[in-house]
Every structure is written in structure tokens, then in C-alpha cells.
């Protein structure tokens, strides 16, 4: 089974790239984030195209912001949207959908950004992650959490730790919240596969960050031990971030039981720039 996750940053905008990518990579299960469409609009735009490709769909959207979905050719059972009893800002947002696909409980998540460490958005992010942990803990042993977690697990997952000082995504409390989720027995399968390699999944649109490979790894596939033990390949499809009209995120691809493209990676194709060293880089969003 090929399992993938991709923050597409608007399904409508990414449609000319999403459909050819599905045809090229032929994933069995696709977790999407930042779909930015209501459920009705998602169905109107995509149901026919996805059905023709054999996908069942579980979408949870809200229009202009957020939105998650699971596309599956491996079954789609026991669909649950949202986090029951979870926090809102002030109301619950469309940030998680779960379903059982091919015997695996799949959670497609778009974790709140957090904005700044001294904001109520940051507290919301921590509370949201705590509730997600409760939900995953109550689920079956065969499980994956896939998506944009808006946290770089370690300093090795950003191009320059010094550039992120004072920003979210790298703070100790966020990383601790992620570590507590993983303490349920979830393995970061890309990092397991490539423990010492530079791997990024997100590059800001501005300042030529992608071409300089100045990125972050914030899109993860976290798998329970039974699922992680089946992994034959885990890699970032960097090619999908290239060219005209890309998302600012690249898909993460995980192959279970067999690897159609071989054990490739960690980023395909590899970047020409190292993403490290040289003059200090100021983040585009820095004041």
C-alpha cells in the first residue's frame, strides 16, 4: 500500500497538478491538508475525477481556510471528522479527518500554526495536540497520523536553527507536545529511514527559499509499530514542489510491504543546494 500526505495549499488552485500527480505516483491512500473548500465544493470539483481513479473520499472542509481529506483505494470505513470534545478558536476548525483504510486507522491532520509563542493561537495549538493524542491513544494498534503538523521535530529538520529563534514550529513546548504524541508508540518513518540525511517538506514561496533549499520538515507520517514495521520506502516527492503553480509543501510518500520505485530518497530529486552554511539567512516573515 502506498500512503501519502500532502498539504496542497488549496485543492482548487492545485488541481492541474494534483490529478496528474495521482496518475503518476498512484497512491492508494492520500491525506490532504489545507484543501480550502467546503465539503459540497470539494465534491463538486473532484468527486467525478476521483471516482474515475477508483478513490473513495472523506472530506472535512470549511471554505476559505483549513480543510482536510482522505482519498482511498484501499477501503474507507468508520469515517470521523473533527476531534470530539476538542478545542476551537473559538469554534472547532476543519483540521482532522480519520478513516480505516486497508486495516490501518489513518488520521489526516492539519495542526494549528500557533503564530507566535506568546499568543493565544499558540496555546490553542498545544491544546489541540493534546486532544489529538487522546483520540489516537483510544484507537486501534494499526494507526498512522499523517499531515502538516507545523512542528519541526528537531533542529536537524530546519535549514538553520538560529534563523528560527523566537518563532513557532521549533519551540520546546511544541516539540514536547509532538514527542508526547509519538510516545504512544508512533514512529517518524521518514526520519527512521533517513536518520542523518537532510530532509525538508516545506519551503516558503518568498526569497527563493526553495531554490536555495532553505526549508523545514513539518509534514510527517507517524506510524504505530505494526505499520512502521511494514515500511519499505519513505521519501519526499520534491519534484511536486517544482515548476509552475506548486504548493509550498511537497508530498511525503511511504510504501508499505513493497516499494514500486525502490527504496529511494530521502528527497526526490535531490536538491542542488545544501540548505546550510554561508551567510545568515533572515526568514521572509521576520519583522
N, C-alpha and C positions, 0 to 999 in steps of 0.2 A: 504494500500500500504506500503510495506517495502522498505525504501530508505536507501542506504548505501553509504559510501565513504571509499576508501582505497588507500593509497599510497603504491603500490606493489613493488616499487624499482626494476623494470624490470619484465615485464609480462613473458618474456621467461624464466627467472630464477624461477619465482614464479608459473609457470603453474602447476606443480604437487600439489600445494597447492590451487591455485585459483579455479580450476574446482571442486574438492571435497567440497570446501567451498561454492560454488554456490549451489551445490546439498544439502548441509547440511542446510544452512540458508535460501535458496530460496528467495533471494531478488527480488523485482520487478524492481527496478531501482538501478543501480550500477554506481557510479562515481569512476573512476580510475585515479591515477596520477603516474607520473614517469614510464610510460609504456616503454620508451626507444626503441620504434620501429617505423619505417616508417609506413605510412598507408597501403602500399602494404604488408609489412611484417606482420603487425598485422592481416590483412585479411587472409593471407595465413596460419598463425599459428592458428587462433581462429575462423574464420567465421563458419566453419563446426560444431565445438563443441558448439558454442553459439547458432547457429540456431537450433540445436537439442534440446536445452534447452528453446527455444522459445524467444530468445533475438534478438532484432534489435540492430544495433551497429552504433554509431557515434564516429569515432576515429580521432584524430588530433595529429600526431607524427612527429618526425624528425630524427629518427635513434638512435644514441647512448645516447642522452640526452633528458630530459624533457618528453613530451608526456602525453596526457590526453584522456579519453574516457568516453562515457556514454553507458551503456548496459541497454536496457529497454524491459520489457514485458508488459508495460502499454502504448504503443504508443511512437513514436519518430518523432516529427514533427518540422518543422521550424528550422532545424539544422544550427547553426552559429559557425564557427571556428575563433579563434583569437579575438582580440579587434580592431575593426575598428578605425584607426587613433591613435592607442595606441603606446607606446614607444617600442623600440627594444634595443638590446645590441650586436651589433649595429642594427641588423635586428630583426624583431618580432620572438619570440620563440613560440613553441607549448605548451602554458600554460593554455588555456581555451577553452572549447567547451560547447555550450549551446543547449538545445533542450526542447521542450514541451512534457512532459510525464504525462499521466493521468490528463491533465488540469493544471499541475504545470510547470512553467518555471524553468528548472534545469540548473545550471551552475556548471560544474566540473572544479575546478581551482587548479593550482599549482603555488603559488605565488613565485616570485624570492626569493632566500635565503637572499641576502643582504651582505653576507660575513662579512664585518667589518663596524662599524658605520662611519668610516672616508673614505669610498671607494665610487667610482662611482657606484658600484653594489648596494650600499645602496640607493643612490639617484634614481637609476632605479627602485628599489623595491617600493619606495614611489610614484613615478610617475605612475607605473603600477597599484597600488592600487587605485590611484585617477581616472584613466581611467576606471577601473572595476566599481567603484562607479557610474560613469556616465552611463555606459551601463545598470547596474541593475536598476538605477533610471528611465531609459526610458522604462523599460519593464512592464509587467503586474503585477497586485497586488498579484497574487498567484505565489510566487517565492521562490527558495532556492539557496543558494550558499554553495556548498559542496566541501571540499577538504583540502589539505595541505596548510594552509595559512602562515606557517613559522613564526607565531607570537603566543606567549603565552599571552592570553588576560590580565592576572593579575598575581601577584606574587603567588597566590594560585595554578597556573597552571604549576609551576616548583617545583622540589623537594626541592630546596634550592635557594632562590633568590640571596644570596651572591655569590654562585658559578657562576652565570651568569653575574656578574658585568663586564662591558666593552665589552660584547658580543652583537651580534644582537639577535633578537627574543623577547627581553624584553625591548627595549628602549622606551622612552616616545613617540618619533615621530612615531615609528611603531604602538604602541598601539593606538595613536591618529588616525592614518590612518584607523586602523581597527574599531575604535569607530565611525568614520565618515561614514564608510560603514554601520555599524549597525544602525546608526541614520536614515537610510532610513526606519526603522521600522523592521529590521531583528532581530530575537531573537536567541540567542545562546541556542538551545533547550536542549543540554546535561546539561549545567550549570543551566538552568531554572529548569530542572528535579531534579538535584542533587546540590543544591546551596552551601552546606557546605561540600560535600564529596571530597576526594582526587581522581582526575581522570587524568590519563595520556593516551596518544595515541602513544607516540614515546619514544623509549629507544635506546641510542647509542649501537652499536654492541660491543663496546670495554669495557674493565674493569668490566665486569659482571654487567653492569648497569641494565639490565632487571631483573636479579635475585635479585638484591637489591632494585628493584622498584625505581630507580633513573631516573625519566623520565620527560617528558614535555607533555602538552596538546596543540598541534599545528594543529590538524586535527579537523575541525569544521563543523557543519551543522547549517547554519544561515538561518532561515525561516521567511518569512513575517507573519504578524498576522493571516491571514486566514489559512495558513498552520500550523503555530505553535499551533493554537487552536485545531488542529486535532491530535496532538501528544499524543499517549497512552503509549509509552515506548521510551527511548533513552539511549543507553548504548554502551560501548566499548567491542568489542569481543576480549578480551585479549588472549583467547585460540589460536587465529590465529597467535599470536606472539611467541608462544611456539614451542618446538620441533625442527626438523631438517630443515634447509634452509628457515627460515622465512624472511619476510620483517622486517625492523627496525620500521615499523609502524603497528599498529593494526587497523582493520576496526571499523568505527563508524556505529551503526545501529539505525535507527529511524523508528518506526512503527506509521503509521497514521491510525486513525479510529478504528483499533483493534490491539491487541498485541498477536501474536500467542504463544509467550513464556511467557506471563505475563509481568508485569511491573518489570523487573529485572534490575540489575545493581548496581552501575554505571560501574564497570569493572567486566566482567565475564570470567573466575572465578576470585574471588578477590585475590589480591596478598598476599603472606605470609609476606612480608616485608612492613614496613610503608612508606619507601622512605623519611623519615625525621629524624632529630636528629643525635646524635653521632658525630664522628669526621668530620671535614670539608672535603668535597669531592672536589677534583680537577677534572675539566672536562677533558676528554681524549684529546680534541682538544686544550687545553690550552698550550701556549708556555712554 
